[in-house]
Every structure is written in structure tokens, then in C-alpha cells.
Amino acid sequence: MRGPGTPTLDQLGVFLAVVEAGSFAAAGRRLNRATSVISYAVANLEQQLGLPLFDRDATRRPQLTEAGRAVLAEARIVAHGVDALRAKVGGLLSGLEAEVSLVVTLLMPGPRLVDALKAFQARFPSVALRLNVEALGAVQQHVIDGRAAIGIGVELWQRETDPLELVSVGEVEMVAVAAPSHPLAAADGSVSGLAREHVQLVISDRSPLSEGQEFGVIAPRTWRLSDMSSKHTLLLAGIGWGSMPAHLARADLEAGRLVALKLPEATRRLLPLTAIHRTGRPPGPAGRWLIRRFVEQAEG
């Protein structure tokens, strides 16, 4: 048994025009073609597929058959794919990137990231985006290695061998916290050195950039963790104390699940957020727009 033939994009376009316009004549006016040409194109499509797509006898307006309704869904997918292809190629011809690769610090406030990426999707629907979340020097390492075109980090190491362009995009507030059951929760802030007596939970750097350096580490006894979710879970359980981004700790502080510590050596601090890219390989139009979005957030 011979299978269906291969319809042309023009035939599918005419078919969709008839469905959307409601009649062969209206589709002809929309496509600036004679009604007879529209009818001929649909007839050829039906012949190619071996199925009637419209019931022309039931009413003056062509009604989709059951097969026609099934074909309609697939035809719309094909048409959308062609439109997306044309948009992507048009963007490439105008210098637009096919993809933007972004790496952000795990301290990045979620609402800021969501706002920027929703706006990016609306502005550049044909540009794919690849996102990674890293800690400390791993953000910079992704940019240096070319795994990301743009990075947003909090701790940066300028090296002559890896020249980077830096753009300030705001800051993130850090607060030292512990569970209410933790011994430090009752500290009144008048005695220094108490934080050194308890295990501090610290995020590890998965890059070699910060080797031999410590950031915000006070206690000699530390537990090293690879992600913020694990750190948050252990803090809630009372296993050590540590610093958390204020925006992530806010709900727990308000609910009493965590307590902001009053420690002379671990006060609230602001860390600068910085967008980076390689000097020799600047981002294209979409990437530059994304950086500007983060700048506008900080200014607003």
C-alpha cells in the first residue's frame, strides 16, 4: 500500500489560510489569489495525503473533516517551525547570536534572574539560552574557558592572561544565620570569638581560581558544601552556622526557622554583583542587551 505523499509548504499555508479565514474566497483575498487557485491547492493537498480535509457538501462554509482536524494540528506545528527557522536565520544574517550562554552565581536573586530572562525571551524569541549556576570562581572560570559568553559573579580574580570586561550590576546582601536551637542563636553580639567555636557551613569553589584563599570563613572547623540547597537544609537542622543571601533567608527568618546572628565578626555585608565577559570575545547584540537588563535592574 502506497503511503501519503509529501505536501508542500505552500499547500499547508493555503490549507491554514482557509481554516483561519473561514472560506476559500476569504483565503484567496488574504493570500491575494483567485478562489479557484485556493481550491486547486487544497484539492492537490488532499490528493497528496489521500484524505478529504473539508466537507464541502454539509454547508456553504467548508467544514473540517475528522481527518482535517488531525492534519490541522500538525500543519500548525510545521508552520510554526518554519516561522521559527526564518526568524533564527534572519537574526543570524543581522549578526544576532544563535545562542547566549550565561553563568550566574548561586547568590543571584531569583526574581532578578527571572525578570531578565523573561524579558530576554520576549525580545529575542529566536535566540536559545544556556544557563549554568556556579559558586565563587567557577563563574569566572566558565567565562575564561569559553563555556559561557557572559558571567555574573561576586568574587573576581583579574589575571593578565585572561582579560575580562567588568560591568557592575548591583549587589547582594549576606546575613549570618543559624537555627534557633543553635548555641549562637542566643549570642547578644557583645562577645567576640564565639563564631570560631562552632562549625561553619561554607560553599566550596569548584574552580582553582581561589585556591589558598578564604572568603567570609571565620571558624577553624568548616563543613564544605557544593550547593546552597544543602547548606540551607543543614542550617535549618542546626548543624552549624553560616551566611546566606538575605533574599533566600528572609522567609525562614520571618517564620522563626532561622535566626539572624549578632556576631561582631560576622555582620551583614553587601557583595558586589559584576557581569563579566572576555575582552577579546564580546557578546553579540542579544548578550549585550541581557547585560543592560541587569544594569537597569540595579539602577531601578
N, C-alpha and C positions, 0 to 999 in steps of 0.2 A: 504493500500500500504506500503510495507516494505521500510524503508529508507536505505540510503547508509551505508555500513559497516565502520569499523574503520581501516584506513590504519596504517601500522607500520612505525616507523621512518626509518627503513631500506628501505622500499618501496619508501618513499618520497625521501630518499637520492639517490636511483638509478634513480628515475624519474628526479631529478635535474641534476644528472650527465649526463644523455642522452641529456637533453636540452643544458647544458653548453658545452659538448664535441661535439655535433652535430650528433652523430650516436650511435647505440647500440654497435658497435665494439669499438669505441673510449672510450665510457663509461666503457666498460669492461677492456680496458687497464688501464684507470685511477684508477679503483677500484680493479684491479688485479683479475678479474673474467672472466669466459668464456662468450662469447657473448650470448650463449643460456641461461645462468643464468640471465643475464640482461634482456633478452626478457621475460623470465618467470616471473621475479619480476614485470615488467611493466604490463604484462597481468594480474597478480594477483591483482595489484593495480586498474586496470580498472574494473576488476570484483567486487572488493570491493566497488568501487564508483558507479558502474553501468553506466559508461560513457566511450566512447573512448577518449583517450587523444592524440593519434597520428594518423595522416592519413598516413598509410604505403603504399598506392597504388599510390598516386599522384606523388611521386618522389622517387628516391633511398634513399634520406635522409629523415628521419622521420620528418614530419611537425606537429606542434601542431594544434589540432582542436580548435574551439572556446571554448569548454569546457576545453580543455587542458590549454589554456591561462589563463582562470579564476582560475583553480586549481594551476597553476604555481605561481601566486601571493601569494596565501595562503600557499603553500608549502614553499616558501622562508621565510615567516613570522615565520612559525613553526621551520624551520631550524635555523633561527637567534635566536629565543627564546631558543632553545636547546643549541646553542653555548654560549649564554649569561649565561645560567644556569651552564654550565660546567665551564665557566671562573670564575663565582662567587664562586662555590663550591671549585674549585682549589685554589682560593685566600684564602678562609676560612681555607682550610687544611694547607696552608702555613703560617697561622697566620695573614692574611690580614683582615682588618675590612670589615664588610658588608656595613657600613655607617660611614661617618665622619660628625659630627655636628660642625658647625663653627658659631660663633657670632662675628661680627665686629662692630667697632664704626662707626657712621654715618659720621665721618670725614675722613674715609678711602678713599683715591683717587680711583676713579672708574677704571682708566686704570691699576692700580696695582692689584686690585681685579680681573679684567677680565683676565689679563695675568696669574695670579696664577691659576685661576680656569680652564682656557682653557688648560694649561699645565697639571693640575691635571687630567682632563678628558682624555687627551691623554695618560697619564702614567698609570692611574688606571680606565679603562673603566667599570670594573665590580663593582666599589665601588660607592654607592649612596652618595649624599651630601645633607645636610640640612643646609640652611643658614638663619641667622637672623641678622638684623641690629638694633643696640640699641645705646643709648647715655649714656655717663658717667659711673656710677657704675652698670648700668643694664648689661653691657658686663660682668663684673666680676661676677655679681650675677648669670647669666646664667651658668657660669662655676662652681661656687660653688654648685649650686643646681643640677648639673648633666644634665642640659638641653643642654649643649654644651660641647664637649670634648676640644675644642680649642677656645680661645677668642683673639681678637686683640683690645686693648683699649688704651686710652690716660691718663686716671686718674685711679690710682690703690690704693687700701687700703689694706695693708698687715695686716692680722689678724692671730694670733697663732692658732685659731680654724679652719682656712681654709688655710692650707699651699699651696702656689702656686709656680710653677716654672716660671721664667720670662726670656724672650728672646727678646733683642732689635731688632726691625725690621724697624728702620728708624725714621722719624719724619714727621709732617705735619705743614705747615706754616699757621698761622691765621692772618687775617688783619681786622681792624675795618673799616666798610663801612656804607654809608648812601646814599640815593637818592640825586641827585644834588639839588633838591628843599628843602632838609632838612637844617635847620639853621646851623648845624655843618659842612656842606659841605664847607662853606666859612672860617672856622677856620684856622688860619695860624700856629698853634702849639705853639705860644708864651705865651698863657694864659692857665693856668691850671684850672681845675674845671668845664669847660664848659660841659663836658660829663655828669656830675651829674645833670645838669639842664634839661635833656631830657630823655624821655622814652627809656630804653634799652631793646632790644629783646633778650631773653635768652632761651636756650633749657633746659627743665626740666629733672631731673633724675627720672626715674620710679622705682628706687630701693631705699632701706633705707640706703644704704652704706654711702652716702654723706649727710645724714640728719644733718642739722645745719651748713653745710659748703657751701661756695660760691666759684666759680671758674671763674675769669675774670669778676665778677659782680662789676660795679663801681657806677651806678646810683641807688639812693634810690627807684626810680619808675621803675618797671620792668613789662614786659609782659612775661608770661611763656608759652612756646610753646612746643609741643610734638615731632615735626619733623622739619627737615631742609627745606623741601619744603614750609611749611607755613611761616617760618622765612624769606626765600628768597622772597616770594610774598609780605610780609608786608614791607620789606626793599625797594623793588622796588617802592612800593606805597608811600614811605616817612613816614610811620608810625613807627617812632622810628629808632634807630641805633643799630648796633650790630656787632659782629665778625663773619666772615665767613672763611672757608678754602680757601686759595688763589687759589687753583685749581678750585674751584666752582665759585669764584667771577671773575676770570680772563676775561672771555668773556664779562661780564657786565661792568667791569672797562674799557676795551678797547673800548667798544661801547658807553661809557658815560652814561650808565643806572645807574651805581653806582659810587661813588667817594671814594677813599681811604682817611680816615680821618687823619688829622695831629693833634693828641691829645697827650700831654705829658703823660697822664695816661692810654692811650690805644694804645700802639705801636704794631708794628708787633711782633709776638712771635712764637717760634717753640715749638710744643708739641711732646714729645717722643711717638712713637708708640711701644707698647710692646705686644708680643704674650705670652699668659698665658695658663697653664693647671694645673690640680690638681696634686700635688706631688704623691699622693697615687694611682692615676689612669692615668698614662701617655698614650698618644695616641699610636696607633699601627703604623705599617710601613707607611701607606698612610698619616696619620696625621703628623707624623714626617717629611715626605717628603714635605708636604704642608708648614710647618713652615720653613723648609730650603729654600723653594722657596721665601718666603717673606724676609728672611735674605739675600739671594743672590740679590734680587731686591735692597735692601738698600745699599749693598756693591757696586752694579754696578752703 
